[in-house]
Amino acid sequence: MMSPYGDLKSGLDTISLFHYVTIRVTVKNKRIVAFGFLSTIIITLALLGTTLSAETKPTESSRFGAINKFINILGIVEKYYVDEVSFDELINKAIKGLLSNLDAHSGYLNEKDYKELQVATEGEFGGLGITVGMRNDLLTVISPIDDTPAYRAGIKAGDVIIKIDNQSTMNMNIDDAVALMRGKPGTKVTLTIYRKSEPKPLVVEITRAIINVQSVAAQMLDGKILYIRITNFDKKVAESVRKEIERHKNAAGLILDLRNNPGGLLDQAVELVDLFIEKGVIVSQKGRVQDENIVYEAKKDGTLLKDKPMVVLINEGSASASEIVSGALQDHKRAVIVGEKSFGKGSVQVILPVENKEAIRLTIARYYLPSGRTIQSVGVTPDVVVHQGVVKTEENGFSVKENELKDHLKSEIEKIEQQQATPLKNDENQTTEPKKSIVDIDKDLQLQTAIGIIKALIVHQKQ
């Protein structure tokens, strides 16, 4: 597996089955937080109560009152809980609960999780080939990765995973969900999903596999338009795109396809935008800590395809780094954005190691586009909205309003136990065999629209 919502100072900014997370190796001026025995916590918090009171303005008595409440609850749980739980385990559960309740992307990584994360950043992953995130507190597919088990099984962006094998995902945090879906290659996992266009839940059995992804693929369309597909932002994306453009210097226009791209390394998103603009802000991040307020600007070293028209394709599976690229090019009026509104993942996470080879993942900032608009929970809206395929509008028994969705899904999960859900069939555009071509224009309405726009802009330039 792979994945939003990290960073090796530039990091993987989305969480997923690729299990990318935003990682920063160069953590500037950050203390390593050590979680251990209760005495350590008490001493640390007491010191913080004295040293930081002027900064955060709580009174010393209120801090000690809160600490005392925490200690009392720990003692009650340790003494009366029906099962015996070790003190270390209680502390770990408290830390996990603390972080998971901050936001959907913060979390506690035990030694096993932390080791898997470090392995995942090397580029080969065992899993399903989908990127997941939390949307409205629901475990949602950001995107399936091309030619992976999940893609071939028919999983789509926007699918809500309501059960993993026999476990409901309601109130499950994303790390636990990812852990359930990961496993030894060759083993199977059953997902029960909700899809807006279907009358009842869909059930699909997927065989886990090692996921190797080709991040950049390119080909010429109509002999004059360069089409470049980017599936995720790994450490060589910007250079690979540059090489493809230099190989096709005679291209009259460029289509950059970021659909179903869950994100990746921030520095690669910045470098990619820098290929196409001459100056100005690309993206900025802002948080509470001054050191995390960073502005990334274009370098003054020229651009590629400077006078050639450009279209960027996005959809609801485009997240994080993909949104930075599309949003920045849109704000600089360098490209026409075509497709559907993107996912809306615009927060920055860092990985801070703690003792015993564990770590915490903490949201420390949000991304902002050149115009100052945020990505988080908003996404990027295309200049030209084009829906892919046929959109079903008929009402059915499983069609509900967005704000009622979570409660409705709870009742549907209960029904699954009494009635058989619908087996998921492959979409006609998704075959059980890997695609032999990176693009099928005849079945791709969004791409057809992009080609039409490029041709129109080429004609306009000649006039």
C-alpha positions, 0 to 999 in steps of 0.5 A: 500500500501507499499514500494524503494526506508526507514530507521529507521536508517536502513531504507526503501530504495525504494519508492513504493505503499507500500510507503516505503521511506528511513527514518532515525530516528536517524539523526546525527548532522542534523539541522531541516530545517524550511520552513515558511515565506519569511522573514525566507528564506531571513534571513536564506539564507543571513546567509548561504551566510556569514557562508558558503561562504568559504565552497561552494565558491560562492560570497556573491553578487551571493547569494543575486543575486539569492535570489533577482531573486527568490523574484522577480519571487514570486512577479510576480506570486503572482500578475499576475497569473490567479488564486489567490494563497496564499503566503504559497501555492506559497512557498510550490510549490517552495519547491516541485519543488526544491526537485523534480528537484534534483532527482527522489527520493527527495521530499516534504511531506505535513502533509498528506503525512508525516502522511501516511508515518509514518503509512506505516512503521508500516507494514500494507498498503492500496493500490495495492501491487506494488512497483514503481520507476522512470526509465528514467523519466518514472513511472516504476513498480519495482515489484508486491508483491506476492498475492496482487491485482496488482499481481493477476491482472497480473502487471509485473516488468518493466511495465511502468505506462503511465496513472492512471485513466484519468491522464497521468504520463508524467512529474508526480513526484513519490509522486503524482503518489503514491497519485493517486494510493493509496485510500480506500480499496475496491475502484478501480483504472485503470492503463494504462501500456506499456509493451515491449512485447505487441503491444499496451498499456494494461489497467487493473482495480485493486481494492485497498486492505489492503496489508499484506506481509509475508516477509520470507517463506521457504521450502525444495526442493528435500529433501536437498536444503533449499529455502528461499523467501524474499519479502521485508526487514522489521524489522525481516527479518534477524532473520527470515532467521536465524531461518529457517536455524537453523530449517534446519541445515541438508540442503546441500545448500541454494537458497535465492530468492530476485526476485521482492523484492523492498528493505526495511531496510538497517540494515536488508540487512547488518545483512542478509549478515553478516549471510553468511560472516566472515569478510570484508565490506558489503556495504558503503555509501558516500555523501558530508557530512562527517557524512554520509560516513559510512562503514558497516562491517561483525561481527566476530561471525561466519556464518551459512551454512559456507561450503554449496553452495549458490545461490541468485536469482534476476531480474529487480524487485530486488532493493535497499536492495536486490541489496546490499545483492546480490551484497555483496555476489557476491563480497565476492564470497559467492554465485552464482547470477542467474537471470536477471539484477537488478533494479539499486536503490542505493541511500540513502534518509533521512526524515527531519521533518519541521514545521507544521508536514511536512517533506522533503525527500532528497538524501544524499548519494549513496551505494557502494558494497565491490568492490567499484562499485555502484548500482545506475542506474547500478544494479547487473549483475548475474553470470548466466543470465537466463530469466524467461519464453518465451522472445518475439523477434518479432517486432510490432508497439509498439516496440521502442528503449529505448532512443525514449521510452518517446517521443513514449509513449506521442504519444501513450497516445494521441492515447488511447483517440481515440482507445481502449487499450487492457485489461490486462489478467492474466499471466498463472502463476498468478491466481486470487487465492492466491498461495498455494505453495511458489514455482512452480519449473516446471514453474520456469526456473530460479529456476530450474537453481539455483537447478542445480547449487547447485547440481553441487556444492554439487557434486564438494565438494564431489570430 
